[in-house]
């Protein structure tokens, strides 16, 4: 039994149908006998929206907080 990590974000979770597809893929991996870890990041457009809100709160947002909002999916 392998440990399978699946990470999805952006357009892959941008609609209900796409979220269901992600769930089907995770379930298929589990049914194939794997232990599954599913990581879901922000939906399409949400990171940009959050970054915009941060700039509305303060003209110079804290760099560390901005890094958390904009962390790339590959990390």
CHARMM internal coordinates of N, CA and C (Angstrom, degrees):
IC EDIT
DIST 1 N 1 CA 1.4482
DIST 1 CA 1 C 1.5280
ANGL 1 N 1 CA 1 C 108.04
DIST 1 C 2 N 1.3064
ANGL 1 CA 1 C 2 N 116.56
DIHE 1 N 1 CA 1 C 2 N 119.95
DIST 2 N 2 CA 1.4589
ANGL 1 C 2 N 2 CA 122.29
DIHE 1 CA 1 C 2 N 2 CA 179.98
DIST 2 CA 2 C 1.5191
ANGL 2 N 2 CA 2 C 110.11
DIHE 1 C 2 N 2 CA 2 C -92.13
DIST 2 C 3 N 1.3233
ANGL 2 CA 2 C 3 N 114.69
DIHE 2 N 2 CA 2 C 3 N 153.29
DIST 3 N 3 CA 1.4600
ANGL 2 C 3 N 3 CA 120.47
DIHE 2 CA 2 C 3 N 3 CA 171.16
DIST 3 CA 3 C 1.5183
ANGL 3 N 3 CA 3 C 106.62
DIHE 2 C 3 N 3 CA 3 C -91.90
DIST 3 C 4 N 1.3220
ANGL 3 CA 3 C 4 N 116.39
DIHE 3 N 3 CA 3 C 4 N 120.97
DIST 4 N 4 CA 1.4604
ANGL 3 C 4 N 4 CA 122.48
DIHE 3 CA 3 C 4 N 4 CA -178.64
DIST 4 CA 4 C 1.5152
ANGL 4 N 4 CA 4 C 108.05
DIHE 3 C 4 N 4 CA 4 C -112.76
DIST 4 C 5 N 1.3362
ANGL 4 CA 4 C 5 N 116.15
DIHE 4 N 4 CA 4 C 5 N 125.37
DIST 5 N 5 CA 1.4601
ANGL 4 C 5 N 5 CA 121.01
DIHE 4 CA 4 C 5 N 5 CA 176.70
DIST 5 CA 5 C 1.5224
ANGL 5 N 5 CA 5 C 107.18
DIHE 4 C 5 N 5 CA 5 C -108.79
DIST 5 C 6 N 1.3157
ANGL 5 CA 5 C 6 N 115.86
DIHE 5 N 5 CA 5 C 6 N 123.63
DIST 6 N 6 CA 1.4550
ANGL 5 C 6 N 6 CA 121.49
DIHE 5 CA 5 C 6 N 6 CA 178.62
DIST 6 CA 6 C 1.5222
ANGL 6 N 6 CA 6 C 107.88
DIHE 5 C 6 N 6 CA 6 C -119.64
DIST 6 C 7 N 1.3425
ANGL 6 CA 6 C 7 N 116.19
DIHE 6 N 6 CA 6 C 7 N 127.77
DIST 7 N 7 CA 1.4622
ANGL 6 C 7 N 7 CA 120.23
DIHE 6 CA 6 C 7 N 7 CA 179.03
DIST 7 CA 7 C 1.5218
ANGL 7 N 7 CA 7 C 109.09
DIHE 6 C 7 N 7 CA 7 C -121.31
DIST 7 C 8 N 1.3128
ANGL 7 CA 7 C 8 N 114.71
DIHE 7 N 7 CA 7 C 8 N 132.62
DIST 8 N 8 CA 1.4574
ANGL 7 C 8 N 8 CA 121.06
DIHE 7 CA 7 C 8 N 8 CA -179.07
DIST 8 CA 8 C 1.5206
ANGL 8 N 8 CA 8 C 109.34
DIHE 7 C 8 N 8 CA 8 C -132.92
DIST 8 C 9 N 1.3036
ANGL 8 CA 8 C 9 N 115.65
DIHE 8 N 8 CA 8 C 9 N 146.75
DIST 9 N 9 CA 1.4565
ANGL 8 C 9 N 9 CA 121.31
DIHE 8 CA 8 C 9 N 9 CA 176.19
DIST 9 CA 9 C 1.5156
ANGL 9 N 9 CA 9 C 109.09
DIHE 8 C 9 N 9 CA 9 C -167.45
DIST 9 C 10 N 1.3172
ANGL 9 CA 9 C 10 N 115.76
DIHE 9 N 9 CA 9 C 10 N -178.53
DIST 10 N 10 CA 1.4577
ANGL 9 C 10 N 10 CA 120.91
DIHE 9 CA 9 C 10 N 10 CA 177.38
DIST 10 CA 10 C 1.5074
ANGL 10 N 10 CA 10 C 112.40
DIHE 9 C 10 N 10 CA 10 C 62.37
DIST 10 C 11 N 1.3362
ANGL 10 CA 10 C 11 N 116.13
DIHE 10 N 10 CA 10 C 11 N -132.78
DIST 11 N 11 CA 1.4592
ANGL 10 C 11 N 11 CA 120.12
DIHE 10 CA 10 C 11 N 11 CA -176.44
DIST 11 CA 11 C 1.5203
ANGL 11 N 11 CA 11 C 112.63
DIHE 10 C 11 N 11 CA 11 C -69.19
DIST 11 C 12 N 1.3468
ANGL 11 CA 11 C 12 N 118.30
DIHE 11 N 11 CA 11 C 12 N -20.56
DIST 12 N 12 CA 1.4673
ANGL 11 C 12 N 12 CA 119.12
DIHE 11 CA 11 C 12 N 12 CA 179.98
DIST 12 CA 12 C 1.5230
ANGL 12 N 12 CA 12 C 112.43
DIHE 11 C 12 N 12 CA 12 C -70.37
DIST 12 C 13 N 1.3330
ANGL 12 CA 12 C 13 N 118.09
DIHE 12 N 12 CA 12 C 13 N -13.48
DIST 13 N 13 CA 1.4638
ANGL 12 C 13 N 13 CA 122.28
DIHE 12 CA 12 C 13 N 13 CA 174.03
DIST 13 CA 13 C 1.5340
ANGL 13 N 13 CA 13 C 110.35
DIHE 12 C 13 N 13 CA 13 C -126.83
DIST 13 C 14 N 1.3183
ANGL 13 CA 13 C 14 N 115.88
DIHE 13 N 13 CA 13 C 14 N 27.36
DIST 14 N 14 CA 1.4591
ANGL 13 C 14 N 14 CA 121.63
DIHE 13 CA 13 C 14 N 14 CA -174.02
DIST 14 CA 14 C 1.5161
ANGL 14 N 14 CA 14 C 116.25
DIHE 13 C 14 N 14 CA 14 C -82.44
DIST 14 C 15 N 1.3263
ANGL 14 CA 14 C 15 N 117.53
DIHE 14 N 14 CA 14 C 15 N -4.81
DIST 15 N 15 CA 1.4671
ANGL 14 C 15 N 15 CA 120.70
DIHE 14 CA 14 C 15 N 15 CA 178.12
DIST 15 CA 15 C 1.5288
ANGL 15 N 15 CA 15 C 108.47
DIHE 14 C 15 N 15 CA 15 C -151.63
DIST 15 C 16 N 1.3153
ANGL 15 CA 15 C 16 N 115.92
DIHE 15 N 15 CA 15 C 16 N 166.50
DIST 16 N 16 CA 1.4666
ANGL 15 C 16 N 16 CA 120.34
DIHE 15 CA 15 C 16 N 16 CA 178.84
DIST 16 CA 16 C 1.5238
ANGL 16 N 16 CA 16 C 110.43
DIHE 15 C 16 N 16 CA 16 C -60.13
DIST 16 C 17 N 1.3287
ANGL 16 CA 16 C 17 N 117.69
DIHE 16 N 16 CA 16 C 17 N -43.08
DIST 17 N 17 CA 1.4656
ANGL 16 C 17 N 17 CA 120.09
DIHE 16 CA 16 C 17 N 17 CA 179.72
DIST 17 CA 17 C 1.5255
ANGL 17 N 17 CA 17 C 111.72
DIHE 16 C 17 N 17 CA 17 C -61.96
DIST 17 C 18 N 1.3141
ANGL 17 CA 17 C 18 N 116.95
DIHE 17 N 17 CA 17 C 18 N -39.63
DIST 18 N 18 CA 1.4686
ANGL 17 C 18 N 18 CA 120.12
DIHE 17 CA 17 C 18 N 18 CA 179.35
DIST 18 CA 18 C 1.5242
ANGL 18 N 18 CA 18 C 110.99
DIHE 17 C 18 N 18 CA 18 C -70.18
DIST 18 C 19 N 1.3200
ANGL 18 CA 18 C 19 N 117.36
DIHE 18 N 18 CA 18 C 19 N -36.74
DIST 19 N 19 CA 1.4741
ANGL 18 C 19 N 19 CA 120.42
DIHE 18 CA 18 C 19 N 19 CA 176.44
DIST 19 CA 19 C 1.5273
ANGL 19 N 19 CA 19 C 109.30
DIHE 18 C 19 N 19 CA 19 C -63.89
DIST 19 C 20 N 1.3176
ANGL 19 CA 19 C 20 N 116.75
DIHE 19 N 19 CA 19 C 20 N -40.99
DIST 20 N 20 CA 1.4729
ANGL 19 C 20 N 20 CA 119.99
DIHE 19 CA 19 C 20 N 20 CA 177.29
DIST 20 CA 20 C 1.5276
ANGL 20 N 20 CA 20 C 111.05
DIHE 19 C 20 N 20 CA 20 C -62.53
DIST 20 C 21 N 1.3291
ANGL 20 CA 20 C 21 N 116.95
DIHE 20 N 20 CA 20 C 21 N -38.09
DIST 21 N 21 CA 1.4645
ANGL 20 C 21 N 21 CA 120.97
DIHE 20 CA 20 C 21 N 21 CA 177.62
DIST 21 CA 21 C 1.5298
ANGL 21 N 21 CA 21 C 110.67
DIHE 20 C 21 N 21 CA 21 C -62.95
DIST 21 C 22 N 1.3241
ANGL 21 CA 21 C 22 N 116.42
DIHE 21 N 21 CA 21 C 22 N -42.49
DIST 22 N 22 CA 1.4668
ANGL 21 C 22 N 22 CA 120.63
DIHE 21 CA 21 C 22 N 22 CA 176.49
DIST 22 CA 22 C 1.5263
ANGL 22 N 22 CA 22 C 109.83
DIHE 21 C 22 N 22 CA 22 C -59.53
DIST 22 C 23 N 1.3131
ANGL 22 CA 22 C 23 N 116.48
DIHE 22 N 22 CA 22 C 23 N -44.78
DIST 23 N 23 CA 1.4669
ANGL 22 C 23 N 23 CA 120.58
DIHE 22 CA 22 C 23 N 23 CA 179.52
DIST 23 CA 23 C 1.5275
ANGL 23 N 23 CA 23 C 110.80
DIHE 22 C 23 N 23 CA 23 C -62.35
DIST 23 C 24 N 1.3311
ANGL 23 CA 23 C 24 N 117.38
DIHE 23 N 23 CA 23 C 24 N -41.66
DIST 24 N 24 CA 1.4723
ANGL 23 C 24 N 24 CA 120.53
DIHE 23 CA 23 C 24 N 24 CA 178.75
DIST 24 CA 24 C 1.5280
ANGL 24 N 24 CA 24 C 111.12
DIHE 23 C 24 N 24 CA 24 C -61.41
DIST 24 C 25 N 1.3209
ANGL 24 CA 24 C 25 N 116.36
DIHE 24 N 24 CA 24 C 25 N -39.93
DIST 25 N 25 CA 1.4744
ANGL 24 C 25 N 25 CA 119.99
DIHE 24 CA 24 C 25 N 25 CA 179.67
DIST 25 CA 25 C 1.5218
ANGL 25 N 25 CA 25 C 111.25
DIHE 24 C 25 N 25 CA 25 C -65.73
DIST 25 C 26 N 1.3269
ANGL 25 CA 25 C 26 N 116.44
DIHE 25 N 25 CA 25 C 26 N -41.57
DIST 26 N 26 CA 1.4640
ANGL 25 C 26 N 26 CA 119.95
DIHE 25 CA 25 C 26 N 26 CA 178.77
DIST 26 CA 26 C 1.5254
ANGL 26 N 26 CA 26 C 110.66
DIHE 25 C 26 N 26 CA 26 C -65.48
DIST 26 C 27 N 1.3228
ANGL 26 CA 26 C 27 N 116.77
DIHE 26 N 26 CA 26 C 27 N -42.83
DIST 27 N 27 CA 1.4665
ANGL 26 C 27 N 27 CA 121.45
DIHE 26 CA 26 C 27 N 27 CA 179.37
DIST 27 CA 27 C 1.5268
ANGL 27 N 27 CA 27 C 110.36
DIHE 26 C 27 N 27 CA 27 C -64.16
DIST 27 C 28 N 1.3292
ANGL 27 CA 27 C 28 N 116.89
DIHE 27 N 27 CA 27 C 28 N -40.66
DIST 28 N 28 CA 1.4699
ANGL 27 C 28 N 28 CA 120.23
DIHE 27 CA 27 C 28 N 28 CA 178.87
DIST 28 CA 28 C 1.5225
ANGL 28 N 28 CA 28 C 110.99
DIHE 27 C 28 N 28 CA 28 C -61.89
DIST 28 C 29 N 1.3170
ANGL 28 CA 28 C 29 N 117.28
DIHE 28 N 28 CA 28 C 29 N -41.39
DIST 29 N 29 CA 1.4688
ANGL 28 C 29 N 29 CA 120.49
DIHE 28 CA 28 C 29 N 29 CA 178.22
DIST 29 CA 29 C 1.5256
ANGL 29 N 29 CA 29 C 110.72
DIHE 28 C 29 N 29 CA 29 C -64.88
DIST 29 C 30 N 1.3202
ANGL 29 CA 29 C 30 N 116.54
DIHE 29 N 29 CA 29 C 30 N -39.77
DIST 30 N 30 CA 1.4634
ANGL 29 C 30 N 30 CA 120.57
DIHE 29 CA 29 C 30 N 30 CA 178.31
DIST 30 CA 30 C 1.5246
ANGL 30 N 30 CA 30 C 110.61
DIHE 29 C 30 N 30 CA 30 C -65.81
DIST 30 C 31 N 1.3018
ANGL 30 CA 30 C 31 N 117.29
DIHE 30 N 30 CA 30 C 31 N -44.60
DIST 31 N 31 CA 1.4688
ANGL 30 C 31 N 31 CA 121.54
DIHE 30 CA 30 C 31 N 31 CA 179.57
DIST 31 CA 31 C 1.5244
ANGL 31 N 31 CA 31 C 111.83
DIHE 30 C 31 N 31 CA 31 C -65.14
DIST 31 C 32 N 1.3381
ANGL 31 CA 31 C 32 N 116.12
DIHE 31 N 31 CA 31 C 32 N -24.42
DIST 32 N 32 CA 1.4670
ANGL 31 C 32 N 32 CA 120.75
DIHE 31 CA 31 C 32 N 32 CA 176.61
DIST 32 CA 32 C 1.5271
ANGL 32 N 32 CA 32 C 111.02
DIHE 31 C 32 N 32 CA 32 C -77.34
DIST 32 C 33 N 1.3306
ANGL 32 CA 32 C 33 N 116.39
DIHE 32 N 32 CA 32 C 33 N -1.04
DIST 33 N 33 CA 1.4531
ANGL 32 C 33 N 33 CA 120.74
DIHE 32 CA 32 C 33 N 33 CA 175.67
DIST 33 CA 33 C 1.5135
ANGL 33 N 33 CA 33 C 115.40
DIHE 32 C 33 N 33 CA 33 C 100.38
DIST 33 C 34 N 1.3118
ANGL 33 CA 33 C 34 N 117.71
DIHE 33 N 33 CA 33 C 34 N 7.14
DIST 34 N 34 CA 1.4632
ANGL 33 C 34 N 34 CA 121.05
DIHE 33 CA 33 C 34 N 34 CA -178.89
DIST 34 CA 34 C 1.5218
ANGL 34 N 34 CA 34 C 111.35
DIHE 33 C 34 N 34 CA 34 C -91.97
DIST 34 C 35 N 1.3166
ANGL 34 CA 34 C 35 N 114.86
DIHE 34 N 34 CA 34 C 35 N 152.36
DIST 35 N 35 CA 1.4663
ANGL 34 C 35 N 35 CA 119.81
DIHE 34 CA 34 C 35 N 35 CA 167.98
DIST 35 CA 35 C 1.5271
ANGL 35 N 35 CA 35 C 105.05
DIHE 34 C 35 N 35 CA 35 C -84.97
DIST 35 C 36 N 1.3191
ANGL 35 CA 35 C 36 N 117.27
DIHE 35 N 35 CA 35 C 36 N 131.46
DIST 36 N 36 CA 1.4661
ANGL 35 C 36 N 36 CA 121.14
DIHE 35 CA 35 C 36 N 36 CA -171.70
DIST 36 CA 36 C 1.5191
ANGL 36 N 36 CA 36 C 110.87
DIHE 35 C 36 N 36 CA 36 C -118.19
DIST 36 C 37 N 1.3174
ANGL 36 CA 36 C 37 N 114.87
DIHE 36 N 36 CA 36 C 37 N 131.81
DIST 37 N 37 CA 1.4610
ANGL 36 C 37 N 37 CA 122.22
DIHE 36 CA 36 C 37 N 37 CA 169.41
DIST 37 CA 37 C 1.5183
ANGL 37 N 37 CA 37 C 105.70
DIHE 36 C 37 N 37 CA 37 C -113.44
DIST 37 C 38 N 1.3158
ANGL 37 CA 37 C 38 N 116.32
DIHE 37 N 37 CA 37 C 38 N 122.37
DIST 38 N 38 CA 1.4587
ANGL 37 C 38 N 38 CA 121.61
DIHE 37 CA 37 C 38 N 38 CA -178.75
DIST 38 CA 38 C 1.5261
ANGL 38 N 38 CA 38 C 108.45
DIHE 37 C 38 N 38 CA 38 C -111.13
DIST 38 C 39 N 1.3166
ANGL 38 CA 38 C 39 N 115.78
DIHE 38 N 38 CA 38 C 39 N 121.68
DIST 39 N 39 CA 1.4593
ANGL 38 C 39 N 39 CA 122.07
DIHE 38 CA 38 C 39 N 39 CA 179.68
DIST 39 CA 39 C 1.5236
ANGL 39 N 39 CA 39 C 107.25
DIHE 38 C 39 N 39 CA 39 C -113.89
DIST 39 C 40 N 1.3218
ANGL 39 CA 39 C 40 N 116.11
DIHE 39 N 39 CA 39 C 40 N 125.58
DIST 40 N 40 CA 1.4630
ANGL 39 C 40 N 40 CA 120.27
DIHE 39 CA 39 C 40 N 40 CA -178.59
DIST 40 CA 40 C 1.5183
ANGL 40 N 40 CA 40 C 108.55
DIHE 39 C 40 N 40 CA 40 C -120.95
DIST 40 C 41 N 1.3215
ANGL 40 CA 40 C 41 N 115.88
DIHE 40 N 40 CA 40 C 41 N 122.85
DIST 41 N 41 CA 1.4623
ANGL 40 C 41 N 41 CA 119.82
DIHE 40 CA 40 C 41 N 41 CA 177.33
DIST 41 CA 41 C 1.5234
ANGL 41 N 41 CA 41 C 109.03
DIHE 40 C 41 N 41 CA 41 C -103.26
DIST 41 C 42 N 1.2981
ANGL 41 CA 41 C 42 N 116.62
DIHE 41 N 41 CA 41 C 42 N -169.17
DIST 42 N 42 CA 1.4691
ANGL 41 C 42 N 42 CA 122.81
DIHE 41 CA 41 C 42 N 42 CA -171.73
DIST 42 CA 42 C 1.5264
ANGL 42 N 42 CA 42 C 113.37
DIHE 41 C 42 N 42 CA 42 C -57.96
DIST 42 C 43 N 1.3145
ANGL 42 CA 42 C 43 N 113.97
DIHE 42 N 42 CA 42 C 43 N 142.95
DIST 43 N 43 CA 1.4590
ANGL 42 C 43 N 43 CA 120.83
DIHE 42 CA 42 C 43 N 43 CA 175.17
DIST 43 CA 43 C 1.5262
ANGL 43 N 43 CA 43 C 109.70
DIHE 42 C 43 N 43 CA 43 C -68.71
DIST 43 C 44 N 1.2906
ANGL 43 CA 43 C 44 N 114.79
DIHE 43 N 43 CA 43 C 44 N 163.82
DIST 44 N 44 CA 1.4614
ANGL 43 C 44 N 44 CA 121.60
DIHE 43 CA 43 C 44 N 44 CA -179.27
DIST 44 CA 44 C 1.5329
ANGL 44 N 44 CA 44 C 111.62
DIHE 43 C 44 N 44 CA 44 C -51.07
DIST 44 C 45 N 1.3251
ANGL 44 CA 44 C 45 N 116.41
DIHE 44 N 44 CA 44 C 45 N 125.82
DIST 45 N 45 CA 1.4600
ANGL 44 C 45 N 45 CA 122.14
DIHE 44 CA 44 C 45 N 45 CA 177.25
DIST 45 CA 45 C 1.5158
ANGL 45 N 45 CA 45 C 115.25
DIHE 44 C 45 N 45 CA 45 C 87.23
DIST 45 C 46 N 1.3196
ANGL 45 CA 45 C 46 N 118.38
DIHE 45 N 45 CA 45 C 46 N -15.40
DIST 46 N 46 CA 1.4620
ANGL 45 C 46 N 46 CA 120.86
DIHE 45 CA 45 C 46 N 46 CA -175.23
DIST 46 CA 46 C 1.5251
ANGL 46 N 46 CA 46 C 112.90
DIHE 45 C 46 N 46 CA 46 C -69.77
DIST 46 C 47 N 1.3217
ANGL 46 CA 46 C 47 N 118.31
DIHE 46 N 46 CA 46 C 47 N -38.37
DIST 47 N 47 CA 1.4652
ANGL 46 C 47 N 47 CA 119.84
DIHE 46 CA 46 C 47 N 47 CA 179.16
DIST 47 CA 47 C 1.5155
ANGL 47 N 47 CA 47 C 110.16
DIHE 46 C 47 N 47 CA 47 C -60.97
DIST 47 C 48 N 1.3275
ANGL 47 CA 47 C 48 N 117.00
DIHE 47 N 47 CA 47 C 48 N -45.46
DIST 48 N 48 CA 1.4726
ANGL 47 C 48 N 48 CA 120.35
DIHE 47 CA 47 C 48 N 48 CA 178.80
DIST 48 CA 48 C 1.5214
ANGL 48 N 48 CA 48 C 111.03
DIHE 47 C 48 N 48 CA 48 C -62.95
DIST 48 C 49 N 1.3259
ANGL 48 CA 48 C 49 N 117.20
DIHE 48 N 48 CA 48 C 49 N -38.83
DIST 49 N 49 CA 1.4675
ANGL 48 C 49 N 49 CA 120.93
DIHE 48 CA 48 C 49 N 49 CA 178.48
DIST 49 CA 49 C 1.5298
ANGL 49 N 49 CA 49 C 109.87
DIHE 48 C 49 N 49 CA 49 C -63.54
DIST 49 C 50 N 1.3349
ANGL 49 CA 49 C 50 N 117.22
DIHE 49 N 49 CA 49 C 50 N -44.33
DIST 50 N 50 CA 1.4618
ANGL 49 C 50 N 50 CA 120.59
DIHE 49 CA 49 C 50 N 50 CA 180.00
DIST 50 CA 50 C 1.5278
ANGL 50 N 50 CA 50 C 111.71
DIHE 49 C 50 N 50 CA 50 C -65.19
DIST 50 C 51 N 1.3225
ANGL 50 CA 50 C 51 N 117.12
DIHE 50 N 50 CA 50 C 51 N -39.49
DIST 51 N 51 CA 1.4703
ANGL 50 C 51 N 51 CA 120.30
DIHE 50 CA 50 C 51 N 51 CA 177.47
DIST 51 CA 51 C 1.5318
ANGL 51 N 51 CA 51 C 110.35
DIHE 50 C 51 N 51 CA 51 C -63.74
DIST 51 C 52 N 1.3186
ANGL 51 CA 51 C 52 N 116.64
DIHE 51 N 51 CA 51 C 52 N -40.21
DIST 52 N 52 CA 1.4613
ANGL 51 C 52 N 52 CA 120.77
DIHE 51 CA 51 C 52 N 52 CA 177.13
DIST 52 CA 52 C 1.5172
ANGL 52 N 52 CA 52 C 112.04
DIHE 51 C 52 N 52 CA 52 C -62.86
DIST 52 C 53 N 1.3349
ANGL 52 CA 52 C 53 N 116.19
DIHE 52 N 52 CA 52 C 53 N -42.27
DIST 53 N 53 CA 1.4639
ANGL 52 C 53 N 53 CA 120.00
DIHE 52 CA 52 C 53 N 53 CA 177.75
DIST 53 CA 53 C 1.5257
ANGL 53 N 53 CA 53 C 111.26
DIHE 52 C 53 N 53 CA 53 C -63.29
DIST 53 C 54 N 1.3148
ANGL 53 CA 53 C 54 N 116.79
DIHE 53 N 53 CA 53 C 54 N -38.50
DIST 54 N 54 CA 1.4702
ANGL 53 C 54 N 54 CA 120.23
DIHE 53 CA 53 C 54 N 54 CA 178.78
DIST 54 CA 54 C 1.5252
ANGL 54 N 54 CA 54 C 110.23
DIHE 53 C 54 N 54 CA 54 C -60.83
DIST 54 C 55 N 1.3231
ANGL 54 CA 54 C 55 N 116.86
DIHE 54 N 54 CA 54 C 55 N -39.28
DIST 55 N 55 CA 1.4723
ANGL 54 C 55 N 55 CA 120.27
DIHE 54 CA 54 C 55 N 55 CA 179.54
DIST 55 CA 55 C 1.5284
ANGL 55 N 55 CA 55 C 111.81
DIHE 54 C 55 N 55 CA 55 C -74.47
DIST 55 C 56 N 1.3251
ANGL 55 CA 55 C 56 N 117.70
DIHE 55 N 55 CA 55 C 56 N -20.77
DIST 56 N 56 CA 1.4579
ANGL 55 C 56 N 56 CA 119.90
DIHE 55 CA 55 C 56 N 56 CA 174.42
DIST 56 CA 56 C 1.5190
ANGL 56 N 56 CA 56 C 111.31
DIHE 55 C 56 N 56 CA 56 C -75.52
DIST 56 C 57 N 1.3194
ANGL 56 CA 56 C 57 N 116.22
DIHE 56 N 56 CA 56 C 57 N -31.92
DIST 57 N 57 CA 1.4692
ANGL 56 C 57 N 57 CA 121.16
DIHE 56 CA 56 C 57 N 57 CA -179.20
DIST 57 CA 57 C 1.5202
ANGL 57 N 57 CA 57 C 110.47
DIHE 56 C 57 N 57 CA 57 C -71.85
DIST 57 C 58 N 1.3177
ANGL 57 CA 57 C 58 N 116.65
DIHE 57 N 57 CA 57 C 58 N -41.75
DIST 58 N 58 CA 1.4602
ANGL 57 C 58 N 58 CA 121.06
DIHE 57 CA 57 C 58 N 58 CA 179.86
DIST 58 CA 58 C 1.5244
ANGL 58 N 58 CA 58 C 108.92
DIHE 57 C 58 N 58 CA 58 C -149.18
DIST 58 C 59 N 1.3141
ANGL 58 CA 58 C 59 N 116.53
DIHE 58 N 58 CA 58 C 59 N 146.31
DIST 59 N 59 CA 1.4659
ANGL 58 C 59 N 59 CA 119.59
DIHE 58 CA 58 C 59 N 59 CA -178.15
DIST 59 CA 59 C 1.5232
ANGL 59 N 59 CA 59 C 111.96
DIHE 58 C 59 N 59 CA 59 C -69.36
DIST 59 C 60 N 1.3412
ANGL 59 CA 59 C 60 N 117.29
DIHE 59 N 59 CA 59 C 60 N -27.47
DIST 60 N 60 CA 1.4624
ANGL 59 C 60 N 60 CA 121.10
DIHE 59 CA 59 C 60 N 60 CA 178.41
DIST 60 CA 60 C 1.5313
ANGL 60 N 60 CA 60 C 108.50
DIHE 59 C 60 N 60 CA 60 C -126.90
DIST 60 C 61 N 1.3413
ANGL 60 CA 60 C 61 N 116.86
DIHE 60 N 60 CA 60 C 61 N 85.86
DIST 61 N 61 CA 1.4667
ANGL 60 C 61 N 61 CA 119.62
DIHE 60 CA 60 C 61 N 61 CA -179.63
DIST 61 CA 61 C 1.5247
ANGL 61 N 61 CA 61 C 111.31
DIHE 60 C 61 N 61 CA 61 C -63.56
DIST 61 C 62 N 1.3201
ANGL 61 CA 61 C 62 N 115.79
DIHE 61 N 61 CA 61 C 62 N 151.61
DIST 62 N 62 CA 1.4522
ANGL 61 C 62 N 62 CA 122.24
DIHE 61 CA 61 C 62 N 62 CA 177.41
DIST 62 CA 62 C 1.5337
ANGL 62 N 62 CA 62 C 109.81
DIHE 61 C 62 N 62 CA 62 C -59.13
DIST 62 C 63 N 1.3226
ANGL 62 CA 62 C 63 N 116.70
DIHE 62 N 62 CA 62 C 63 N 130.03
DIST 63 N 63 CA 1.4632
ANGL 62 C 63 N 63 CA 121.62
DIHE 62 CA 62 C 63 N 63 CA -176.32
DIST 63 CA 63 C 1.5322
ANGL 63 N 63 CA 63 C 111.98
DIHE 62 C 63 N 63 CA 63 C -59.76
DIST 63 C 64 N 1.3099
ANGL 63 CA 63 C 64 N 116.50
DIHE 63 N 63 CA 63 C 64 N -40.24
DIST 64 N 64 CA 1.4684
ANGL 63 C 64 N 64 CA 119.94
DIHE 63 CA 63 C 64 N 64 CA -179.45
DIST 64 CA 64 C 1.5338
ANGL 64 N 64 CA 64 C 110.97
DIHE 63 C 64 N 64 CA 64 C -63.93
DIST 64 C 65 N 1.3151
ANGL 64 CA 64 C 65 N 116.51
DIHE 64 N 64 CA 64 C 65 N -42.12
DIST 65 N 65 CA 1.4631
ANGL 64 C 65 N 65 CA 120.14
DIHE 64 CA 64 C 65 N 65 CA 178.76
DIST 65 CA 65 C 1.5336
ANGL 65 N 65 CA 65 C 111.26
DIHE 64 C 65 N 65 CA 65 C -66.72
DIST 65 C 66 N 1.3159
ANGL 65 CA 65 C 66 N 116.78
DIHE 65 N 65 CA 65 C 66 N -37.87
DIST 66 N 66 CA 1.4659
ANGL 65 C 66 N 66 CA 120.51
DIHE 65 CA 65 C 66 N 66 CA 177.27
DIST 66 CA 66 C 1.5327
ANGL 66 N 66 CA 66 C 110.23
DIHE 65 C 66 N 66 CA 66 C -64.75
DIST 66 C 67 N 1.3271
ANGL 66 CA 66 C 67 N 117.21
DIHE 66 N 66 CA 66 C 67 N -38.87
DIST 67 N 67 CA 1.4676
ANGL 66 C 67 N 67 CA 120.40
DIHE 66 CA 66 C 67 N 67 CA 176.95
DIST 67 CA 67 C 1.5224
ANGL 67 N 67 CA 67 C 111.55
DIHE 66 C 67 N 67 CA 67 C -59.92
DIST 67 C 68 N 1.3149
ANGL 67 CA 67 C 68 N 117.11
DIHE 67 N 67 CA 67 C 68 N -38.87
DIST 68 N 68 CA 1.4651
ANGL 67 C 68 N 68 CA 120.86
DIHE 67 CA 67 C 68 N 68 CA 179.54
DIST 68 CA 68 C 1.5255
ANGL 68 N 68 CA 68 C 110.04
DIHE 67 C 68 N 68 CA 68 C -65.92
DIST 68 C 69 N 1.3197
ANGL 68 CA 68 C 69 N 116.90
DIHE 68 N 68 CA 68 C 69 N -41.04
DIST 69 N 69 CA 1.4688
ANGL 68 C 69 N 69 CA 120.41
DIHE 68 CA 68 C 69 N 69 CA -179.54
DIST 69 CA 69 C 1.5291
ANGL 69 N 69 CA 69 C 112.29
DIHE 68 C 69 N 69 CA 69 C -67.45
DIST 69 C 70 N 1.3188
ANGL 69 CA 69 C 70 N 116.03
DIHE 69 N 69 CA 69 C 70 N -36.82
DIST 70 N 70 CA 1.4668
ANGL 69 C 70 N 70 CA 120.47
DIHE 69 CA 69 C 70 N 70 CA -172.15
DIST 70 CA 70 C 1.5252
ANGL 70 N 70 CA 70 C 113.59
DIHE 69 C 70 N 70 CA 70 C -106.73
DIST 70 C 71 N 1.3284
ANGL 70 CA 70 C 71 N 116.99
DIHE 70 N 70 CA 70 C 71 N 19.07
DIST 71 N 71 CA 1.4724
ANGL 70 C 71 N 71 CA 119.84
DIHE 70 CA 70 C 71 N 71 CA -179.01
DIST 71 CA 71 C 1.5246
ANGL 71 N 71 CA 71 C 109.68
DIHE 70 C 71 N 71 CA 71 C -57.97
DIST 71 C 72 N 1.3290
ANGL 71 CA 71 C 72 N 116.20
DIHE 71 N 71 CA 71 C 72 N 127.54
DIST 72 N 72 CA 1.4746
ANGL 71 C 72 N 72 CA 119.27
DIHE 71 CA 71 C 72 N 72 CA -179.32
DIST 72 CA 72 C 1.5183
ANGL 72 N 72 CA 72 C 111.95
DIHE 71 C 72 N 72 CA 72 C -64.57
DIST 72 C 73 N 1.3152
ANGL 72 CA 72 C 73 N 116.18
DIHE 72 N 72 CA 72 C 73 N 151.08
DIST 73 N 73 CA 1.4648
ANGL 72 C 73 N 73 CA 121.50
DIHE 72 CA 72 C 73 N 73 CA -178.93
DIST 73 CA 73 C 1.5194
ANGL 73 N 73 CA 73 C 112.03
DIHE 72 C 73 N 73 CA 73 C -64.66
DIST 73 C 74 N 1.3283
ANGL 73 CA 73 C 74 N 118.54
DIHE 73 N 73 CA 73 C 74 N -20.60
DIST 74 N 74 CA 1.4648
ANGL 73 C 74 N 74 CA 120.10
DIHE 73 CA 73 C 74 N 74 CA -176.57
DIST 74 CA 74 C 1.5097
ANGL 74 N 74 CA 74 C 113.53
DIHE 73 C 74 N 74 CA 74 C -78.41
DIST 74 C 75 N 1.3345
ANGL 74 CA 74 C 75 N 118.80
DIHE 74 N 74 CA 74 C 75 N -8.60
DIST 75 N 75 CA 1.4708
ANGL 74 C 75 N 75 CA 120.61
DIHE 74 CA 74 C 75 N 75 CA -179.67
DIST 75 CA 75 C 1.4908
ANGL 75 N 75 CA 75 C 111.26
DIHE 74 C 75 N 75 CA 75 C -77.56
END
COOR INIT
IC SEED 1 N 1 CA 1 C
IC BUILD
